Amino acid sequence: MRAGRLRQQVEIERPLRTADTYGQPVVTWVSLGMAWAGITLAGGGEVPGGPRAQGTERYAVELRWRADVDASCRLLWGAKVLQFATCADPDGKRRQLKGDAEVKV
């Protein structure tokens, strides 16, 4: 992995699932820290969502390998929230993570 490709600073968050006083599930996001990422627009489109379609943007994301990051995590990138659809170590050598992430717009 070339460090020059990791030009975007992001905050990594992991979901913490708990229950409220009535037993209903509540999801809060816990910060895992800041990291440098390579983020490239991979496409976009529309998803049917009730009375009107909702736009989406898809990104290819590359990070240095971390044991605490998986597909349940999300990235805060400026004003955008990128939710991982996939996230894996492509060669199993614990050098990098590659994934696909989506932003609802």
Buried (B, 14 or more C-beta within 10 A) or exposed (E): BEEEBBEBEBBBBBEEEEEEEEEEEEEEBEEBEEBBBBBEEEEEEEEEEEEEEEEBBBBBBBBBEBEEBBBEBBBBBEEBBBBBEEBBBEEEEEEBBBBBBBBEE
